[in-house]
Amino acid sequence: MRGELSKRENRRELEIERGFLTRNYSLHLNKRLCNGCGLCAEICPKEAIGELSASIVEGRLAKKPKIEFDINSCILCGECAVLCPLNALKMKVDEKEISTIVKNEAFPVFIKEIKITKEKCKPDCELKCQEECPTEAIKVSTKSSEDGKTLEIIDVELDESICFYCKRCELFCPQNAIEVKKPFYGTVELNVDLCPDNCMACIDICPTHALQAKEGKPMISPEFCIFCFACQKVCPKEAIKTDREWVFHADIKAAAWLTALKKLTSTETVAKELMIKSGKKRKLVTGKRLT
């Protein structure tokens, strides 16, 4: 029946759809990209998203966490798709990817981008950006010289639809040819003294390889963290503490965003954002009076 939600699912993806006479709305989940971090469940205004716990066997991740959608509660608002740190969720209208909640100014445009200065790229970099990318979002095209002795970089392509904005490409590029702006800022701490022997579950679930093994214990590189909280959730001993402290975005005042921001960060962050907005408004009013 038109107007009712339907759900289709297979091993690779999940789709929730609502069809009308003139338009078709759908939400797509890419299971390959999703690590079950549960951020979508945290911010869902209708509590339509549930979480199934991970399965850990002998310190290794046997089965990653899973998210489930209740089509009786979901309203296809698209908040989850806008905020997914792994780009695993996409909102579409008539098969075209559109953030309706952003378009309607209920949510802001998030500041996340990658700039690649191709003129700086040199083949002696060993194509580190491509090698280090956890999702293969970067593809470097090369060609050999006529004598076959040297290599030339022709192009560097970026698929932002699967990019995590984790900064691995930026920090491993020896030519400083890449600049990445993350949408989330925060802190992450690992207390290895609490880690059980031979437990690597956090390493297994980290989508950006910010966690790696060293001498039988996890080691963290905070600069690569995207604050999905997946590691914290699978840790059996609460050895990892992660805090989202800020979300970079364009200016917006909608109550829906402030509600989501509180769930994402804290009441203190919301208060800080409101103070910043109030200060901008005062400057604008003062400027108008002076002119």
BAMI-188575 format. One record per atom (N, C-alpha, C, CB): residue in one letter; x, y, z negated. Coordinates in steps of 0.2 Angstrom, whole numbers, padded with zeros to 4 digits, always signed. Last residue first. Glycine has a CB too. Layout:
<bazas>
aXYZ...
</bazas>
This chain:
<bazas>
t+0127+0255-0056t+0126+0258-0049t+0120+0261-0048t+0127+0252-0045l+0126+0252-0069l+0131+0257-0068l+0130+0260-0060l+0138+0254-0068r+0115+0243-0068r+0114+0249-0072r+0119+0255-0070r+0114+0248-0079k+0122+0232-0062k+0116+0236-0059k+0115+0242-0062k+0110+0231-0059g+0131+0229-0072g+0133+0231-0066g+0128+0235-0062g+0136+0225-0062t+0122+0224-0082t+0126+0230-0083t+0129+0233-0077t+0132+0228-0088v+0117+0213-0076v+0113+0218-0078v+0117+0225-0079v+0109+0216-0084l+0129+0205-0074l+0125+0207-0069l+0121+0213-0070l+0121+0201-0066k+0133+0204-0088k+0138+0207-0083k+0134+0210-0077k+0143+0203-0081r+0122+0196-0092r+0123+0203-0095r+0128+0207-0091r+0127+0202-0102k+0124+0184-0085k+0118+0188-0084k+0119+0195-0086k+0112+0185-0087k+0136+0180-0090k+0136+0182-0083k+0130+0186-0081k+0135+0175-0078g+0132+0177-0103g+0137+0182-0102g+0137+0184-0094g+0144+0179-0103s+0123+0167-0100s+0120+0173-0103s+0125+0179-0102s+0119+0172-0111k+0131+0157-0096k+0126+0160-0091k+0124+0166-0094k+0120+0155-0090i+0139+0155-0107i+0142+0157-0101i+0137+0160-0096i+0146+0151-0097m+0129+0150-0115m+0132+0156-0117m+0136+0159-0111m+0137+0154-0123l+0125+0138-0109l+0120+0143-0109l+0124+0150-0111l+0115+0141-0115e+0137+0131-0111e+0135+0133-0104e+0130+0138-0104e+0132+0127-0100k+0137+0129-0124k+0143+0133-0121k+0141+0135-0114k+0149+0129-0121a+0126+0121-0126a+0126+0128-0129a+0131+0132-0126a+0127+0127-0137v+0130+0110-0119v+0124+0113-0117v+0124+0121-0119v+0118+0110-0119t+0141+0106-0128t+0142+0108-0121t+0136+0112-0118t+0144+0102-0117e+0134+0103-0139e+0138+0108-0139e+0140+0111-0132e+0145+0106-0143t+0126+0092-0136t+0123+0098-0137t+0127+0104-0137t+0119+0098-0144s+0136+0083-0123s+0134+0085-0130s+0130+0091-0130s+0140+0085-0134t+0134+0074-0109t+0140+0077-0113t+0138+0077-0121t+0142+0084-0111l+0123+0068-0104l+0130+0067-0101l+0135+0069-0106l+0130+0070-0095k+0112+0074-0111k+0113+0066-0111k+0120+0065-0109k+0108+0063-0107k+0114+0087-0108k+0115+0085-0115k+0116+0078-0115k+0108+0087-0118l+0112+0086-0094l+0118+0088-0096l+0119+0086-0104l+0120+0096-0096a+0098+0084-0093a+0103+0079-0091a+0110+0080-0094a+0103+0078-0083t+0093+0096-0098t+0092+0090-0102t+0097+0084-0100t+0084+0088-0100l+0098+0105-0089l+0101+0105-0096l+0099+0099-0100l+0098+0112-0099w+0091+0100-0078w+0098+0100-0078w+0101+0100-0085w+0101+0105-0073a+0078+0104-0081a+0079+0097-0080a+0087+0096-0080a+0077+0095-0073a+0078+0118-0082a+0078+0114-0088a+0080+0107-0087a+0071+0115-0092a+0089+0127-0072a+0083+0123-0072a+0084+0119-0079a+0083+0118-0067k+0099+0136-0067k+0096+0137-0074k+0091+0132-0076k+0093+0144-0074i+0116+0136-0060i+0109+0134-0060i+0106+0135-0067i+0108+0126-0057d+0131+0137-0051d+0126+0140-0056d+0119+0137-0055d+0126+0147-0055a+0139+0121-0047a+0137+0128-0045a+0132+0130-0051a+0134+0128-0038h+0150+0112-0059h+0144+0113-0054h+0143+0120-0052h+0138+0109-0057f+0158+0101-0069f+0159+0106-0064f+0154+0107-0059f+0166+0106-0061v+0155+0097-0085v+0153+0095-0078v+0154+0101-0074v+0146+0092-0078w+0164+0091-0100w+0162+0097-0095w+0160+0094-0088w+0167+0102-0094e+0167+0081-0108e+0167+0087-0111e+0164+0092-0106e+0173+0089-0113r+0165+0064-0112r+0164+0069-0106r+0163+0076-0109r+0158+0067-0101d+0176+0053-0120d+0171+0059-0120d+0171+0063-0114d+0173+0063-0126t+0179+0037-0126t+0179+0042-0120t+0174+0047-0121t+0178+0038-0113k+0189+0026-0133k+0185+0031-0135k+0185+0036-0129k+0186+0034-0142i+0193+0009-0136i+0193+0014-0131i+0187+0019-0133i+0192+0012-0124a+0190-0001-0145a+0197+0001-0144a+0198+0007-0140a+0202-0004-0142e+0180-0009-0148e+0179-0002-0148e+0186+0001-0149e+0175+0000-0155k+0181-0023-0145k+0183-0020-0152k+0183-0013-0153k+0190-0023-0153p+0177-0026-0133p+0174-0030-0138p+0176-0027-0145p+0176-0037-0138c+0173-0015-0120c+0178-0017-0125c+0175-0020-0131c+0182-0010-0127v+0163-0011-0111v+0165-0019-0111v+0170-0020-0117v+0167-0021-0104k+0162+0002-0114k+0156-0002-0115k+0158-0009-0115k+0151-0001-0110q+0174+0008-0110q+0172+0008-0117q+0166+0003-0119q+0170+0015-0119c+0174+0005-0096c+0179+0002-0101c+0177+0002-0108c+0186+0005-0100a+0163+0014-0092a+0163+0007-0091a+0168+0003-0096a+0164+0005-0084f+0164+0028-0092f+0163+0024-0098f+0162+0017-0098f+0156+0027-0102c+0167+0036-0082c+0161+0032-0081c+0159+0028-0087c+0162+0027-0075f+0178+0045-0080f+0173+0046-0086f+0166+0042-0084f+0172+0053-0087i+0188+0044-0072i+0182+0047-0069i+0177+0048-0074i+0180+0044-0063c+0206+0044-0074c+0199+0042-0077c+0194+0047-0074c+0199+0043-0084f+0218+0048-0071f+0215+0044-0065f+0207+0042-0068f+0218+0038-0063e+0224+0053-0082e+0223+0057-0076e+0219+0054-0070e+0230+0059-0073p+0226+0043-0091p+0220+0047-0092p+0219+0051-0085p+0221+0052-0098s+0231+0028-0090s+0233+0034-0087s+0227+0039-0086s+0236+0033-0079i+0234+0015-0102i+0229+0020-0099i+0233+0026-0096i+0224+0022-0103m+0236-0002-0104m+0239+0005-0104m+0235+0009-0100m+0247+0004-0102p+0233-0017-0113p+0231-0012-0108p+0235-0006-0109p+0223-0011-0109k+0247-0029-0115k+0242-0025-0118k+0239-0020-0112k+0244-0021-0124g+0257-0036-0109g+0252-0040-0112g+0246-0036-0115g+0254-0045-0117e+0266-0026-0104e+0268-0031-0110e+0262-0034-0113e+0272-0027-0115k+0252-0019-0098k+0259-0018-0099k+0261-0022-0105k+0261-0010-0100a+0239-0017-0086a+0243-0021-0091a+0250-0019-0091a+0242-0028-0089q+0229-0002-0084q+0233-0007-0081q+0237-0011-0087q+0238-0005-0076l+0217+0010-0080l+0219+0005-0085l+0223-0001-0081l+0213+0002-0089a+0214+0016-0068a+0217+0020-0073a+0220+0016-0079a+0212+0025-0076h+0209+0010-0057h+0215+0007-0060h+0218+0012-0065h+0220+0006-0054t+0196+0014-0055t+0201+0018-0052t+0208+0016-0054t+0200+0025-0054p+0186+0006-0061p+0186+0006-0054p+0192+0010-0051p+0180+0010-0052c+0189-0006-0074c+0190+0001-0072c+0191+0001-0064c+0197+0003-0075i+0187-0020-0076i+0181-0016-0074i+0183-0009-0072i+0176-0015-0080d+0199-0025-0080d+0195-0028-0074d+0190-0024-0072d+0192-0035-0077i+0203-0017-0090i+0207-0017-0084i+0203-0020-0078i+0213-0021-0085c+0194-0022-0100c+0194-0015-0098c+0197-0014-0091c+0197-0010-0103a+0198-0035-0101a+0191-0034-0099a+0191-0027-0096a+0186-0035-0104m+0209-0041-0106m+0210-0037-0101m+0203-0035-0098m+0215-0040-0095c+0217-0048-0120c+0210-0046-0118c+0212-0040-0112c+0206-0043-0123n+0228-0054-0127n+0226-0056-0120n+0219-0054-0117n+0226-0064-0119d+0222-0050-0143d+0227-0053-0139d+0224-0056-0132d+0230-0059-0142p+0211-0036-0144p+0212-0043-0145p+0218-0045-0141p+0206-0047-0144c+0216-0019-0149c+0215-0024-0143c+0216-0031-0145c+0219-0022-0137l+0220-0011-0159l+0213-0014-0160l+0212-0019-0154l+0208-0009-0160d+0231-0005-0154d+0232-0009-0161d+0225-0013-0162d+0233-0005-0167v+0228+0003-0144v+0230-0004-0142v+0231-0008-0149v+0237-0004-0139n+0217+0014-0142n+0220+0012-0148n+0222+0004-0147n+0216+0013-0154l+0215+0026-0130l+0215+0019-0131l+0220+0018-0137l+0218+0016-0125e+0204+0040-0125e+0210+0037-0129e+0209+0030-0130e+0209+0041-0136v+0200+0053-0115v+0200+0046-0115v+0206+0044-0120v+0200+0042-0108t+0190+0068-0111t+0196+0064-0114t+0195+0057-0115t+0198+0067-0121g+0185+0077-0097g+0185+0075-0103g+0191+0072-0106g+0179+0070-0104y+0175+0082-0083y+0182+0083-0087y+0180+0080-0094y+0184+0090-0087f+0169+0078-0066f+0169+0077-0073f+0176+0079-0077f+0166+0070-0075p+0173+0081-0053p+0166+0084-0056p+0166+0083-0063p+0160+0080-0053k+0189+0085-0048k+0185+0080-0051k+0178+0084-0053k+0188+0077-0056k+0197+0089-0033k+0193+0092-0039k+0188+0087-0041k+0190+0099-0036v+0213+0087-0026v+0207+0084-0028v+0204+0088-0034v+0208+0076-0030e+0224+0089-0013e+0221+0092-0019e+0214+0089-0020e+0221+0100-0018i+0239+0084-0004i+0232+0082-0006i+0230+0086-0013i+0230+0075-0007a+0252+0085-0002a+0247+0087+0004a+0240+0086+0002a+0249+0082+0010n+0264+0083-0009n+0259+0087-0012n+0254+0090-0006n+0262+0093-0015q+0272+0073-0004q+0272+0079-0001q+0267+0084-0003q+0271+0078+0007p+0269+0061-0011p+0276+0064-0012p+0276+0071-0009p+0281+0060-0010c+0255+0056-0019c+0257+0059-0013c+0264+0063-0014c+0252+0064-0010f+0250+0053-0031f+0255+0048-0028f+0258+0051-0021f+0252+0041-0027l+0240+0062-0034l+0246+0062-0039l+0252+0057-0036l+0244+0059-0045e+0231+0061-0024e+0234+0067-0025e+0241+0066-0029e+0230+0072-0029c+0226+0048-0025c+0229+0050-0019c+0233+0056-0020c+0224+0051-0013r+0221+0048-0038r+0226+0044-0036r+0230+0046-0030r+0224+0036-0036k+0209+0056-0041k+0216+0059-0040k+0222+0054-0039k+0217+0063-0047c+0196+0052-0040c+0200+0049-0045c+0207+0052-0046c+0201+0042-0045y+0185+0052-0031y+0188+0058-0034y+0192+0057-0040y+0183+0064-0035f+0180+0041-0026f+0178+0042-0033f+0181+0048-0035f+0181+0036-0037c+0172+0039-0010c+0177+0042-0014c+0175+0043-0021c+0179+0048-0011i+0162+0035-0001i+0165+0030-0005i+0170+0032-0010i+0167+0024-0001s+0160+0047+0006s+0154+0043+0004s+0156+0037-0001s+0150+0040+0009e+0171+0052+0012e+0169+0054+0005e+0163+0050+0002e+0167+0062+0005d+0183+0045+0020d+0176+0044+0019d+0174+0046+0012d+0175+0036+0020l+0195+0054+0029l+0193+0053+0022l+0185+0051+0023l+0194+0059+0018e+0210+0052+0039e+0203+0052+0038e+0200+0050+0031e+0199+0047+0043v+0223+0059+0046v+0221+0056+0040v+0214+0057+0039v+0225+0060+0034d+0233+0056+0061d+0227+0059+0058d+0227+0055+0051d+0221+0058+0062i+0247+0053+0065i+0242+0056+0069i+0236+0060+0066i+0240+0051+0074i+0263+0052+0059i+0256+0052+0057i+0252+0056+0062i+0256+0055+0050e+0275+0042+0067e+0272+0048+0067e+0265+0047+0064e+0272+0052+0073l+0291+0033+0065l+0283+0033+0064l+0281+0040+0064l+0281+0029+0058t+0305+0027+0075t+0302+0032+0070t+0294+0031+0070t+0304+0039+0071k+0308+0018+0084k+0313+0019+0078k+0309+0023+0073k+0319+0022+0080g+0303+0017+0097g+0301+0013+0092g+0304+0013+0085g+0301+0006+0094d+0305+0026+0107d+0310+0021+0105d+0309+0016+0100d+0317+0025+0104e+0293+0033+0105e+0295+0030+0112e+0300+0024+0111e+0296+0034+0117s+0287+0031+0089s+0290+0035+0094s+0291+0030+0100s+0296+0038+0091s+0270+0024+0084s+0278+0024+0084s+0280+0028+0090s+0280+0017+0085k+0257+0032+0074k+0260+0029+0080k+0268+0029+0080k+0257+0033+0087t+0243+0031+0063t+0250+0032+0065t+0252+0030+0072t+0255+0029+0059s+0231+0036+0052s+0232+0034+0058s+0239+0036+0060s+0227+0037+0064v+0225+0032+0036v+0230+0035+0040v+0231+0032+0046v+0236+0036+0035k+0210+0033+0027k+0213+0029+0032k+0218+0034+0036k+0208+0027+0037i+0203+0032+0011i+0208+0035+0015i+0211+0031+0021i+0213+0039+0011a+0195+0023+0005a+0192+0029+0007a+0196+0033+0012a+0189+0033+0002e+0198+0011-0002e+0200+0012+0005e+0196+0017+0008e+0198+0005+0008t+0196+0012-0016t+0190+0010-0012t+0192+0010-0004t+0184+0015-0013p+0208+0016-0022p+0204+0010-0024p+0198+0008-0020p+0202+0011-0031c+0222+0021-0014c+0215+0022-0015c+0211+0016-0017c+0212+0025-0008e+0236+0018-0012e+0233+0019-0019e+0226+0020-0020e+0237+0025-0022e+0237+0018+0002e+0239+0012-0002e+0236+0012-0009e+0247+0011-0003q+0234+0031+0006q+0230+0025+0008q+0231+0019+0004q+0232+0023+0016c+0244+0038+0000c+0237+0039-0002c+0233+0034+0000c+0235+0046+0002k+0256+0032+0005k+0254+0031-0002k+0247+0033-0004k+0259+0035-0007l+0264+0030+0016l+0256+0030+0017l+0253+0029+0010l+0254+0025+0022e+0277+0032+0015e+0275+0025+0015e+0267+0025+0014e+0278+0022+0009c+0282+0044+0018c+0278+0044+0011c+0276+0037+0010c+0272+0049+0011d+0288+0046+0030d+0292+0043+0025d+0288+0042+0018d+0298+0047+0024p+0278+0053+0038p+0278+0045+0038p+0282+0042+0032p+0280+0043+0044k+0271+0067+0030k+0277+0064+0033k+0276+0056+0033k+0283+0067+0030c+0260+0080+0030c+0260+0073+0030c+0267+0071+0033c+0254+0070+0032k+0257+0094+0031k+0262+0092+0026k+0264+0084+0026k+0260+0094+0019e+0246+0095+0039e+0253+0097+0042e+0259+0095+0037e+0253+0105+0043k+0235+0091+0032k+0239+0086+0036k+0245+0088+0039k+0234+0084+0042t+0230+0093+0017t+0234+0097+0022t+0238+0093+0026t+0239+0102+0018i+0215+0089+0011i+0221+0086+0014i+0224+0091+0019i+0219+0079+0017k+0205+0091-0003k+0208+0094+0003k+0214+0091+0005k+0209+0102+0001i+0190+0085-0009i+0197+0083-0008i+0199+0087-0002i+0197+0076-0006e+0178+0089-0023e+0181+0089-0016e+0188+0087-0015e+0180+0096-0013k+0165+0094-0032k+0170+0089-0031k+0172+0089-0024k+0166+0082-0033i+0153+0102-0040i+0160+0104-0037i+0165+0098-0037i+0163+0110-0041f+0136+0099-0037f+0142+0097-0041f+0149+0099-0037f+0142+0090-0042v+0123+0109-0037v+0128+0106-0032v+0134+0105-0037v+0129+0110-0026p+0110+0106-0050p+0115+0110-0046p+0119+0106-0041p+0120+0113-0051f+0093+0102-0050f+0100+0100-0051f+0104+0105-0047f+0101+0093-0050a+0082+0109-0045a+0082+0107-0052a+0088+0104-0054a+0076+0101-0052e+0082+0114-0032e+0086+0118-0037e+0084+0116-0044e+0084+0125-0036n+0078+0106-0022n+0073+0109-0025n+0075+0113-0031n+0068+0104-0028k+0090+0100-0018k+0087+0104-0013k+0082+0109-0017k+0084+0100-0008v+0092+0092-0029v+0097+0097-0028v+0094+0102-0024v+0104+0095-0026i+0082+0083-0027i+0082+0086-0034i+0087+0092-0034i+0084+0082-0039t+0085+0077-0015t+0079+0082-0016t+0079+0086-0022t+0073+0077-0015s+0098+0075-0006s+0097+0075-0014s+0091+0080-0015s+0104+0078-0017i+0098+0063+0007i+0096+0070+0005i+0095+0070-0003i+0090+0073+0008e+0101+0054+0021e+0103+0055+0014e+0102+0063+0012e+0111+0053+0013k+0088+0048+0030k+0093+0053+0030k+0095+0054+0022k+0091+0059+0033e+0077+0040+0030e+0084+0037+0031e+0089+0042+0032e+0083+0033+0038d+0067+0048+0024d+0067+0046+0031d+0074+0044+0034d+0064+0052+0036v+0078+0052+0012v+0072+0054+0015v+0072+0052+0022v+0070+0061+0013k+0088+0044-0001k+0087+0045+0006k+0079+0047+0007k+0088+0039+0011m+0101+0043-0012m+0094+0045-0011m+0093+0047-0004m+0092+0050-0016k+0112+0031-0018k+0111+0036-0013k+0103+0037-0012k+0114+0034-0006l+0125+0025-0028l+0118+0026-0027l+0117+0032-0022l+0114+0028-0034a+0138+0025-0029a+0135+0018-0028a+0128+0019-0026a+0136+0013-0034n+0147+0034-0033n+0144+0035-0026n+0140+0029-0024n+0149+0037-0021l+0152+0034-0045l+0155+0029-0040l+0152+0030-0034l+0155+0022-0043p+0145+0042-0054p+0152+0044-0053p+0155+0039-0047p+0156+0043-0059c+0129+0048-0051c+0133+0042-0050c+0140+0043-0049c+0130+0037-0045l+0121+0060-0050l+0126+0059-0055l+0131+0053-0055l+0123+0060-0061v+0112+0058-0039v+0117+0064-0039v+0122+0063-0044v+0112+0070-0041a+0106+0046-0042a+0110+0046-0036a+0115+0052-0036a+0106+0046-0030c+0099+0050-0054c+0104+0044-0054c+0109+0045-0048c+0101+0037-0055e+0090+0059-0049e+0095+0061-0054e+0100+0056-0054e+0091+0062-0061g+0079+0055-0040g+0086+0055-0038g+0091+0058-0042g+0086+0060-0032c+0066+0052-0042c+0068+0059-0043c+0075+0060-0040c+0068+0061-0050l+0058+0040-0042l+0062+0042-0036l+0064+0049-0036l+0059+0040-0030i+0052+0036-0053i+0048+0041-0049i+0052+0044-0043i+0046+0047-0054c+0050+0021-0062c+0054+0025-0057c+0049+0030-0053c+0058+0021-0053s+0040+0012-0068s+0042+0018-0071s+0046+0023-0067s+0046+0017-0077n+0039+0001-0060n+0033+0004-0063n+0034+0011-0066n+0030-0001-0068i+0051-0003-0056i+0048+0001-0051i+0041+0004-0054i+0046-0003-0045d+0065-0002-0065d+0058-0004-0066d+0054+0000-0061d+0056-0003-0074f+0081-0009-0061f+0076-0004-0060f+0069-0006-0061f+0076+0000-0053e+0097-0013-0068e+0090-0015-0066e+0085-0009-0065e+0087-0021-0070i+0114-0016-0067i+0108-0011-0069i+0102-0014-0065i+0110-0004-0067k+0126-0026-0076k+0122-0025-0070k+0116-0020-0072k+0119-0031-0068p+0144-0029-0079p+0137-0027-0081p+0133-0025-0075p+0138-0020-0085k+0152-0043-0071k+0152-0036-0073k+0145-0034-0075k+0154-0032-0067k+0159-0058-0077k+0153-0055-0074k+0152-0048-0076k+0147-0059-0075a+0171-0060-0083a+0168-0065-0079a+0163-0063-0074a+0166-0071-0083l+0185-0052-0088l+0178-0050-0085l+0175-0055-0081l+0178-0043-0082r+0194-0060-0101r+0193-0057-0094r+0186-0056-0092r+0197-0062-0089g+0194-0066-0113g+0197-0059-0112g+0197-0056-0105g+0204-0060-0114e+0187-0078-0112e+0194-0078-0113e+0198-0071-0111e+0197-0084-0109v+0175-0069-0103v+0177-0076-0105v+0185-0076-0106v+0175-0081-0099i+0161-0059-0104i+0168-0059-0104i+0170-0066-0107i+0171-0054-0109s+0149-0051-0095s+0151-0057-0097s+0158-0058-0098s+0148-0063-0093a+0139-0036-0099a+0145-0040-0095a+0146-0046-0098a+0151-0035-0095s+0121-0034-0100s+0128-0033-0102s+0133-0038-0098s+0128-0036-0109l+0111-0024-0090l+0112-0030-0092l+0120-0031-0094l+0111-0036-0087e+0100-0010-0092e+0107-0012-0092e+0107-0019-0094e+0112-0008-0096g+0087-0001-0083g+0090-0005-0089g+0097-0007-0087g+0085-0010-0090i+0078+0013-0079i+0084+0009-0077i+0087+0006-0084i+0090+0014-0074a+0069+0022-0083a+0067+0017-0078a+0072+0012-0076a+0064+0020-0072e+0067+0033-0091e+0070+0027-0094e+0068+0021-0089e+0067+0026-0101k+0064+0045-0085k+0059+0040-0086k+0061+0033-0089k+0055+0039-0080p+0076+0051-0083p+0071+0055-0087p+0065+0050-0089p+0069+0061-0083c+0092+0044-0084c+0085+0043-0081c+0080+0046-0085c+0084+0036-0080i+0104+0044-0091i+0101+0051-0089i+0094+0050-0086i+0106+0055-0084e+0108+0031-0093e+0108+0036-0099e+0104+0042-0097e+0116+0038-0100a+0107+0025-0081a+0102+0023-0086a+0102+0028-0092a+0104+0016-0089c+0118+0030-0075c+0112+0031-0072c+0106+0030-0077c+0110+0027-0066l+0128+0025-0082l+0127+0032-0083l+0120+0034-0080l+0133+0036-0079g+0132+0012-0081g+0126+0013-0085g+0124+0021-0086g+0126+0010-0091c+0142+0004-0075c+0144+0009-0080c+0138+0011-0084c+0147+0015-0077g+0142-0006-0065g+0137-0006-0070g+0139-0002-0076g+0137-0013-0073n+0149-0003-0054n+0153-0007-0059n+0148-0008-0066n+0159-0004-0061c+0146-0002-0037c+0143-0001-0044c+0147-0006-0048c+0136-0003-0044l+0151-0005-0024l+0154+0000-0028l+0152+0001-0035l+0151+0007-0024r+0143-0017-0022r+0150-0017-0022r+0154-0011-0025r+0153-0017-0014k+0130-0013-0022k+0132-0017-0028k+0140-0017-0028k+0129-0023-0027n+0123+0002-0019n+0128-0002-0016n+0131-0006-0022n+0133+0002-0012l+0106+0006-0019l+0112+0004-0023l+0116+0000-0020l+0109+0001-0030h+0095+0019-0013h+0099+0013-0012h+0105+0012-0017h+0102+0014-0005l+0079+0024-0012l+0085+0024-0016l+0089+0018-0015l+0083+0025-0024s+0068+0033-0002s+0071+0027-0004s+0077+0028-0008s+0073+0023+0002y+0053+0039+0006y+0058+0040+0001y+0061+0033-0001y+0055+0044-0005n+0046+0045+0021n+0048+0038+0017n+0054+0040+0013n+0050+0033+0023r+0031+0054+0027r+0038+0053+0025r+0039+0046+0021r+0040+0059+0020t+0018+0053+0032t+0023+0057+0035t+0030+0056+0033t+0021+0064+0034l+0012+0043+0024l+0011+0043+0031l+0016+0047+0035l+0004+0047+0032f+0025+0036+0013f+0019+0039+0014f+0018+0040+0022f+0020+0047+0011g+0034+0023+0003g+0032+0026+0010g+0025+0030+0010g+0031+0020+0015r+0047+0021-0006r+0040+0023-0007r+0038+0026+0000r+0039+0028-0013e+0059+0009-0012e+0056+0013-0007e+0049+0015-0008e+0056+0009+0000i+0075+0003-0017i+0068+0005-0019i+0065+0010-0014i+0068+0008-0027e+0086-0009-0014e+0083-0003-0011e+0076-0003-0015e+0082-0004-0004l+0103-0015-0016l+0096-0015-0019l+0093-0009-0016l+0096-0015-0027e+0115-0026-0009e+0112-0020-0011e+0105-0021-0014e+0112-0016-0004r+0121-0039-0009r+0125-0033-0008r+0122-0026-0009r+0127-0033+0000r+0112-0049-0012r+0119-0049-0015r+0123-0043-0014r+0123-0055-0013n+0097-0040-0012n+0101-0046-0010n+0107-0045-0014n+0102-0046-0002e+0080-0033-0013e+0087-0034-0016e+0090-0040-0013e+0086-0035-0024r+0067-0021-0014r+0071-0026-0010r+0078-0027-0013r+0071-0025-0002k+0052-0015-0020k+0059-0016-0021k+0062-0022-0017k+0061-0017-0029s+0041-0001-0019s+0043-0008-0017s+0050-0009-0018s+0040-0010-0010l+0028+0010-0025l+0035+0008-0024l+0036+0001-0023l+0039+0010-0031e+0015+0017-0015e+0017+0013-0020e+0025+0011-0019e+0013+0006-0021g+0012+0024-0004g+0013+0028-0010g+0015+0024-0016g+0006+0031-0011r+0003+0011+0004r+0007+0017+0005r+0006+0021-0002r+0004+0022+0011m+0004-0006+0000m+0000+0000+0000m+0004+0006+0000m-0005+0000-0006
</bazas>
